[in-house]
Amino acid sequence: MTDLFAISATGGQGQLTSINLGGSIASVANLGNGGGAGLAYRPASSTMYAIRRGPAEPALQTISLTGQAQTLGSLPVGLDGGLAYHNPSDRLFALSNQVPGAPSMLHQINLDGTSFPLFQTPGPTWGALFYEPLRDRFFALGTDSSKFSWIYELTLGGTLVKLFGVGYRAKGGLAYGRHQDTFYFVGYDTETDPNAHLHSLRLNGDVRHVMNLGAGFDEGSLQASPWFGGRIQITSPLPSERFLTAETPHFDAAVLDGSGNTLANSTGLEWSSNIDGVLGQGPIDHKLTAGTHSVTLSGHGLSQTYPVRVYSDLGGLYSAQPAPAELSRIQRDFTFNWLDGTPGVPAEAWASFPGFPFDQNSSDPSRTAVLAKLDVLRHQRFDQPPPFSEGLTLYDFVKSHTHTINAGLGTGANMAGGGVINLNRNFALWQNPYVDSLYLLLHENRHNQAGDAGHTSCTSWTGGAGTPGGMDPAFEPGSGYAYASLYLMWLFKHSLFDPPETKSRARDLAIIFRDRFCTRPSSANPAIQSLLVELWNV
């Protein structure tokens, strides 16, 4: 990983160099003639600015993180004491050292390369400058005539405070790792030692040797990389999220700096799976084969890995324990109230069944059962859109009309209205196939829609006695039974991912619904009518 960038110079040639605090140093790009006299990073453009020494006056350059350099223009002679990016003003500031006819000064440099002096900075020979926004202070390194170096605090108001000594011959720039609250600088142990040494510096006076850099780092050009102390935070998929092989998960992430600020998304970073190999560079949409994948995103020397689970059908997905992040997502989409049944009856008290247990062989109620059934609707798809779902997935269709789900442990009637669905104990019990619960959910969701026809009292078309208030007046425009029937019919005939046993169960349930309407069901929609004939003629 690149922790620091530096401009090193050997044989008159400048090199953009990466430094890993683990001990590795590598050349990033050749910058051409001349070394460096300052290096600063501007987050808004992901660009470094550098003062480059030349045969005459110094020049201001931009340098990309991959080493592409562009010269903006020349700068005043003597401007070789370090360069800093000032976040509040979106400008650069640099220190000059005394030259014939001009004292040492703090200069303001605009991003187009124009510059002007602000005030004098008498004292040492300046070798580095850095602005720390949380403290709203500049920090500078200066070396006195005895070759001993000091760290100074500097403000735009002209205040210059000498803090403490840092050692001999500190003249290789000043970088800062905010996540550590630690500065880094380059110094030389002796006058004749050709090798530079990287040191750490904390404002409590703690100075330590970090690593040997080698030759060519004796100029004020050190800058922390934007990834120093950073990490990758995968934002999609969720950790251990479940998918079907036919689904196409979206892969993306945020690259965070050492302070937790977002630097970028996953563009240019590589996604890979221990099962499917390299998936591509993100953000991407990519299908995965069945299995538990260890998905890794890597780049900038950073990486993150976590599992993603993939199943061939909804039966396998429903049988797998939902990830905590999946349960949290559903709980953000709906308000859940976990209601007890008969007072004093332990079997009807949620306190008797704490947490979110997952055991589909258990006869106990479970909060997880409620959420897992809802999550099936997130994945359920059809080769033709269900005729009642308003063009939405069934999960989003329910969410658009229902905001609160009261999951009770009593045995009272299920009912809904005003965006609230009240479910009795059965919905909190594990059921497989899950269709027995989901048709009920679609039934009750219908009562939260505008235009719900409601139930009525009537005699069924078969001649059997009607249940008062328990039938739909007609199939179209129907109420809860109509929508439950349509869901079951569509799952039986058009479902893409439900297993055969679930489709068969949906067919059997749909047939039962033929005595839930006051008139024989019929539809002007040919696709619906053909299913009505097929199922109601059994």
C-alpha positions in Angstrom: 0.0 0.0 0.0 1.2 3.5 -0.7 1.4 5.4 2.6 3.4 8.4 1.5 4.5 10.0 -1.8 7.8 11.7 -2.2 9.7 13.4 -5.0 13.2 11.9 -5.0 16.0 13.0 -7.2 19.1 11.2 -8.4 21.3 12.2 -11.2 19.3 15.4 -11.7 16.1 13.4 -12.5 13.0 13.7 -10.4 11.0 10.6 -9.5 7.5 10.4 -8.0 8.1 7.7 -5.4 5.8 5.7 -3.2 6.7 4.7 0.3 5.1 1.9 2.3 5.7 2.2 6.0 6.1 -1.6 6.0 9.4 -1.0 4.4 9.0 -1.0 0.6 9.8 1.9 -1.7 8.9 2.1 -5.4 9.2 4.5 -8.3 5.8 5.6 -9.6 6.9 7.8 -12.6 9.8 9.8 -14.0 9.1 13.5 -13.7 12.0 14.7 -15.8 14.7 17.2 -14.9 14.9 18.7 -11.4 14.0 17.6 -7.9 11.2 18.8 -5.7 10.8 21.6 -3.2 7.3 20.9 -2.0 4.4 18.5 -2.4 0.8 18.9 -1.4 -2.4 17.0 -2.1 -5.8 18.6 -3.1 -8.6 16.1 -2.3 -11.2 17.8 -4.5 -9.3 17.0 -7.7 -7.4 14.0 -6.4 -4.3 15.8 -7.6 -0.9 16.6 -6.0 0.7 20.0 -6.5 4.5 20.2 -6.5 7.2 22.9 -6.5 9.8 21.6 -8.8 13.4 22.8 -8.7 14.9 23.7 -12.1 18.0 25.2 -13.6 16.4 28.7 -13.1 13.3 29.7 -11.1 11.2 27.0 -9.6 7.9 25.9 -11.3 4.5 24.8 -10.0 3.3 21.4 -11.3 0.3 19.2 -10.9 1.0 15.5 -10.6 -1.7 12.8 -10.7 -1.6 9.9 -8.3 -0.3 7.8 -11.1 2.5 10.3 -12.0 1.2 12.3 -14.9 2.7 15.8 -14.5 1.8 19.2 -16.0 3.6 22.4 -15.5 1.4 25.5 -14.6 4.1 28.2 -14.6 7.2 29.6 -12.9 7.4 30.7 -9.3 9.6 33.3 -7.5 13.3 32.4 -6.9 13.9 31.0 -3.5 10.5 29.4 -3.1 11.9 26.1 -1.9 10.9 25.8 1.7 7.9 23.6 1.4 4.3 23.6 0.0 1.0 23.1 1.8 -2.7 22.9 0.6 -5.0 25.2 2.6 -8.4 23.5 2.7 -10.6 26.5 3.7 -9.4 28.8 0.9 -8.7 26.1 -1.7 -5.2 27.6 -2.2 -1.6 26.7 -1.8 0.9 28.3 0.5 4.7 28.0 0.3 7.7 29.1 2.2 10.6 30.9 0.5 14.1 31.0 1.9 16.2 34.2 1.8 18.0 35.0 -1.5 19.9 38.1 -2.4 17.6 41.0 -2.2 14.6 39.1 -0.7 13.9 37.8 2.8 12.2 34.5 3.7 8.4 34.8 3.2 5.2 32.9 3.3 3.6 33.1 -0.1 0.1 32.4 -1.3 -0.2 30.4 -4.6 -3.4 30.2 -6.5 -4.3 27.0 -8.3 -3.6 28.6 -11.6 0.0 29.2 -10.5 -0.1 32.9 -9.7 1.5 33.8 -6.4 2.3 36.7 -4.1 4.1 37.1 -0.8 2.1 37.6 2.5 4.6 38.3 5.3 8.2 37.6 6.3 9.1 34.5 8.2 12.5 35.3 9.8 14.6 32.5 11.3 15.9 29.2 10.0 16.3 27.6 6.6 12.8 26.3 5.8 12.5 22.7 4.6 8.9 21.7 4.8 5.3 23.0 5.3 2.0 21.4 6.1 -1.5 22.7 6.9 -3.5 20.7 9.5 -7.2 21.7 9.1 -8.5 20.4 12.5 -6.0 22.6 14.3 -6.2 25.3 11.7 -2.5 25.7 11.8 0.5 25.4 9.5 3.5 23.4 10.7 6.9 23.9 9.3 10.4 22.4 9.6 13.3 24.7 9.9 17.0 24.1 10.3 19.3 26.5 12.1 23.0 27.2 11.4 24.1 24.3 13.5 22.2 21.9 11.3 19.7 21.2 14.1 16.0 21.2 13.0 13.0 22.4 14.7 9.2 22.2 14.2 7.3 25.5 14.1 3.6 26.5 14.3 2.5 29.2 11.8 -0.8 31.0 11.3 -2.0 33.2 8.4 -2.2 36.0 11.0 1.6 36.0 11.0 2.2 34.2 14.2 5.3 32.0 14.2 6.0 29.8 17.3 9.0 27.6 17.7 7.8 24.3 19.3 10.7 21.8 19.8 13.7 20.2 18.2 13.3 17.2 16.0 17.0 16.2 15.2 19.6 17.0 12.6 19.2 18.0 9.0 15.4 17.6 8.6 15.0 18.7 5.0 12.9 16.2 3.2 9.3 17.4 3.5 6.5 17.0 6.1 3.5 14.6 5.8 0.7 13.9 8.2 -1.4 10.9 9.0 -4.6 12.2 10.6 -5.7 8.7 11.7 -2.5 8.5 13.8 -2.2 12.2 14.5 1.4 11.7 13.5 3.7 13.7 11.2 6.5 12.2 9.1 9.6 13.9 7.9 13.0 13.0 6.2 16.3 13.7 7.9 20.0 12.9 7.5 22.0 11.6 10.5 25.3 13.0 9.4 26.6 15.6 7.0 28.2 13.0 4.8 25.6 10.2 5.0 24.0 9.7 1.6 21.0 7.9 2.9 17.9 9.6 4.1 15.9 8.4 7.0 12.1 8.6 7.6 11.1 9.8 11.0 7.7 10.1 12.8 6.9 13.1 14.8 4.1 13.7 17.3 3.3 17.1 18.8 3.9 15.9 22.3 7.6 15.9 21.3 7.9 12.2 20.5 10.3 11.7 17.5 11.2 8.2 16.2 13.1 6.6 13.4 10.9 4.7 11.0 12.9 3.4 8.1 15.9 4.0 5.8 14.9 5.6 2.5 18.2 5.6 0.7 19.6 8.4 -1.5 17.8 11.3 -3.2 15.2 12.3 -0.6 16.9 15.4 0.7 14.3 17.9 -0.6 11.0 19.2 0.8 8.7 16.9 -1.1 6.8 14.4 1.2 3.0 14.0 1.2 0.7 11.3 2.7 -1.2 9.4 0.1 -5.0 9.7 0.3 -5.2 6.0 1.2 -2.8 6.3 4.1 -4.7 4.7 7.1 -7.7 4.2 4.8 -9.9 1.3 4.2 -12.4 -0.1 1.8 -16.0 -0.3 2.9 -18.1 -2.5 0.7 -21.6 -0.9 0.4 -23.2 -3.6 -1.9 -23.8 -6.5 -1.5 -24.5 -6.6 2.2 -22.2 -8.9 4.3 -23.4 -12.5 3.9 -26.3 -11.4 1.8 -28.3 -14.1 0.0 -28.9 -14.1 -3.8 -30.2 -16.4 -6.5 -28.1 -17.6 -9.4 -30.5 -15.8 -11.7 -30.1 -12.5 -9.9 -27.4 -9.9 -10.8 -26.0 -8.4 -7.6 -24.6 -4.9 -7.7 -21.1 -4.5 -6.4 -19.8 -1.2 -5.1 -17.8 0.2 -2.2 -16.5 3.4 -0.7 -12.8 4.0 -0.3 -12.3 5.9 3.0 -9.3 7.9 4.2 -7.8 7.6 7.6 -10.4 9.9 9.1 -13.4 7.9 7.6 -14.1 10.5 4.9 -15.1 9.0 1.5 -12.4 9.4 -1.2 -14.0 7.4 -4.0 -16.3 4.5 -4.9 -15.0 1.2 -6.3 -14.0 2.6 -9.7 -10.7 1.0 -10.8 -10.7 -1.5 -7.9 -10.9 -5.2 -8.7 -13.6 -7.5 -7.5 -12.9 -11.3 -7.3 -14.5 -14.4 -5.9 -12.9 -17.5 -4.6 -15.4 -19.5 -6.7 -15.9 -17.4 -9.9 -12.5 -15.7 -10.0 -12.1 -12.2 -11.2 -15.4 -10.5 -11.6 -14.2 -7.1 -13.0 -13.5 -3.6 -11.9 -16.2 -1.8 -10.1 -18.8 -0.6 -9.8 -20.3 -3.6 -11.6 -23.3 -5.8 -11.8 -22.4 -9.5 -12.0 -24.1 -12.9 -11.5 -22.6 -15.5 -9.3 -22.7 -19.3 -9.4 -24.3 -21.2 -6.5 -22.3 -21.4 -3.3 -20.8 -19.4 -0.5 -18.4 -16.9 -2.0 -15.6 -15.0 -0.4 -15.8 -11.8 -2.4 -12.8 -9.5 -2.3 -12.4 -6.0 -3.4 -8.8 -4.7 -3.7 -6.8 -1.7 -4.9 -4.5 1.1 -3.7 -2.9 -1.6 -1.5 -6.3 -2.0 0.4 -8.6 -4.9 0.4 -11.8 -6.1 2.0 -13.3 -9.6 1.9 -16.6 -11.0 3.1 -19.1 -13.7 2.2 -22.0 -13.6 -0.2 -24.4 -16.6 -0.4 -26.0 -17.7 -3.7 -28.7 -20.3 -4.2 -30.3 -22.0 -7.2 -33.9 -21.3 -6.2 -36.0 -19.5 -3.5 -36.5 -22.8 -1.6 -32.7 -22.9 -0.9 -32.6 -19.1 -0.1 -35.5 -19.3 2.3 -33.9 -22.3 4.1 -30.8 -20.3 4.8 -30.5 -18.0 7.8 -30.9 -14.4 6.8 -27.8 -12.3 7.5 -28.2 -9.6 10.3 -27.8 -6.9 7.6 -30.7 -8.4 5.7 -32.9 -8.4 8.8 -31.9 -4.8 9.5 -32.8 -3.7 6.0 -36.4 -5.1 6.4 -36.7 -3.4 9.8 -35.8 -0.1 8.2 -38.5 -0.6 5.5 -41.4 -1.3 7.9 -42.3 -0.5 11.4 -42.7 -3.7 13.4 -44.7 -4.0 16.5 -44.3 -7.3 18.4 -47.7 -7.7 20.2 -48.5 -10.3 22.9 -51.7 -12.3 22.8 -53.7 -13.3 25.9 -52.2 -11.6 29.0 -50.6 -14.0 31.3 -50.2 -16.8 28.8 -46.5 -17.5 28.2 -47.1 -19.1 24.8 -48.6 -15.8 23.6 -45.9 -13.6 25.0 -42.9 -12.5 22.9 -40.7 -12.5 26.0 -41.0 -16.3 25.9 -39.2 -16.3 22.5 -36.5 -13.6 22.8 -34.3 -12.3 20.0 -34.4 -13.4 16.4 -33.9 -17.2 16.4 -33.6 -19.2 13.2 -34.8 -22.8 13.4 -37.3 -23.8 10.7 -37.9 -27.1 12.5 -39.1 -25.4 15.6 -42.8 -25.0 16.4 -42.1 -21.8 18.4 -43.0 -18.4 17.0 -40.0 -16.4 15.8 -39.4 -12.8 14.7 -37.1 -14.1 12.1 -39.9 -16.1 10.5 -41.9 -12.9 10.0 -38.9 -11.1 8.4 -37.7 -14.1 6.4 -41.1 -14.5 4.7 -41.1 -10.8 3.7 -37.6 -11.2 2.4 -38.8 -13.9 0.0 -40.9 -11.2 -1.8 -37.6 -9.2 -2.4 -36.4 -12.0 -4.6 -39.6 -13.4 -6.1 -39.8 -12.7 -9.9 -42.2 -13.8 -12.7 -41.9 -14.1 -16.5 -44.9 -11.7 -16.7 -45.5 -8.9 -14.1 -48.3 -9.8 -11.7 -51.4 -7.9 -12.9 -52.0 -6.2 -9.6 -48.5 -5.2 -8.5 -48.4 -1.7 -10.2 -45.2 -2.6 -12.1 -43.3 -3.1 -8.8 -41.7 -6.1 -7.3 -44.0 -7.6 -4.8 -41.9 -6.5 -1.9 -42.0 -2.9 -3.1 -45.7 -3.2 -3.9 -46.4 -4.1 -0.3 -44.0 -1.4 1.0 -45.9 1.2 -1.1 -49.2 0.5 0.7 -48.1 -0.8 4.1 -45.9 1.0 6.6 -46.6 -0.9 9.8 -46.8 -4.6 10.6 -48.2 -5.7 13.9 -47.0 -9.3 14.5 -49.2 -10.7 17.2 -49.0 -14.0 19.1 -52.8 -14.2 19.6 -55.2 -16.1 17.4 -57.4 -13.3 16.4 -58.4 -12.5 12.8 -55.9 -11.0 10.4 -56.9 -7.5 9.2 -55.5 -4.4 7.7 -56.4 -0.7 7.0 -54.7 2.7 6.9 -51.3 1.3 6.0 -51.2 -1.1 9.0 -51.4 -4.9 8.7 -52.3 -7.0 11.8 -51.1 -10.6 11.6 -52.0 -13.3 14.1 -49.8 -16.1 15.5 -49.6 -18.2 12.3 -47.5 -15.7 10.4 -44.8 -15.9 13.1 -44.5 -19.7 12.7 -42.1 -21.3 10.3 -43.9 -22.5 7.2 -42.5 -24.3 4.2 -43.7 -23.7 1.6 -43.8 -20.0 2.5 -46.6 -19.4 0.1 -49.2 -20.1 2.8 -48.1 -16.9 4.6 -47.4 -14.8 1.6 -50.8 -15.1 0.0 -52.3 -13.8 3.3 -49.9 -10.9 3.3 -51.0 -9.9 -0.2 -54.6 -10.3 0.8 -54.2 -7.9 3.8 -52.1 -5.5 1.8 -55.0 -5.1 -0.6 -57.1 -3.6 2.3 -54.5 -0.8 2.6 -55.0 0.3 -1.1 -57.3 2.9 -2.3 -60.3 1.4 -4.2 -60.3 -1.8 -2.1 -63.7 -3.3 -2.7 -64.0 -4.9 0.7 -65.7 -8.2 1.6 -69.5 -8.8 1.6 -72.2 -11.3 2.5 -73.4 -13.5 -0.3 -74.1 -17.0 -1.5 -71.2 -18.5 -3.4 -71.6 -19.4 -7.1 -71.3 -23.1 -6.2 -74.6 -22.9 -4.3 -72.9 -23.3 -0.9 -73.8 -21.1 2.0 -71.8 -17.8 2.1 -69.9 -16.6 5.2 -71.3 -13.3 6.3 -68.8 -10.6 5.4 -66.3 -13.2 4.3 -66.4 -13.2 0.5 -65.5 -10.7 -2.2 -68.5 -9.3 -4.2 -66.7 -10.2 -7.4 -63.3 -11.2 -8.7 -62.8 -7.8 -10.4 -62.5 -5.3 -8.9 -61.7 -7.6 -6.0 -60.7 -7.2 -2.5 -58.3 -9.4 -0.5 -59.4 -12.8 -1.8 -59.0 -11.6 -5.4 -55.4 -10.4 -4.8 -54.5 -13.6 -2.9 -55.9 -15.7 -5.7 -54.0 -13.7 -8.4 -50.8 -14.1 -6.4 -51.3 -17.8 -6.1 -52.2 -18.2 -9.8 -49.3 -16.2 -10.9 -46.9 -18.0 -8.7 -48.1 -21.3 -10.1 -47.9 -20.3 -13.7 -45.3 -17.6 -14.1 -42.9 -17.8 -11.2 -39.2 -17.9 -12.2 -37.4 -18.9 -9.0 -39.9 -20.7 -6.8 -39.2 -24.5 -6.5 -41.7 -27.0 -8.0 -43.2 -27.9 -4.6 -44.0 -24.3 -3.9 -45.7 -23.9 -7.3 -47.7 -27.0 -6.7 -48.8 -25.7 -3.3 -49.8 -22.4 -4.9 -52.0 -24.2 -7.4 -53.8 -26.2 -4.7 -54.4 -23.1 -2.6 -55.7 -21.2 -5.6 -58.3 -23.9 -6.3 -59.6 -23.6 -2.7 -60.3 -19.9 -3.4 -63.1 -20.6 -5.9 -65.7 -20.4 -3.1 -64.5 -17.1 -1.8 -66.4 -14.9 -4.4 -70.1 -14.1 -4.8 -70.0 -14.8 -8.5 -68.0 -17.2 -10.6 -64.6 -15.5 -11.2 -63.9 -14.2 -14.7 -61.6 -11.6 -16.2 -61.3 -9.5 -19.3 -57.6 -10.1 -19.2 -56.9 -13.2 -21.4 -53.9 -14.3 -19.3 -56.0 -14.2 -16.1 -59.1 -15.8 -17.7 -57.1 -18.8 -19.0 -55.8 -19.4 -15.5 -59.3 -19.1 -14.0 -60.6 -21.6 -16.5 -57.7 -24.0 -15.8 -57.9 -23.8 -12.0 -61.6 -23.3 -11.5 -62.6 -26.2 -13.8 -60.6 -28.7 -11.7 
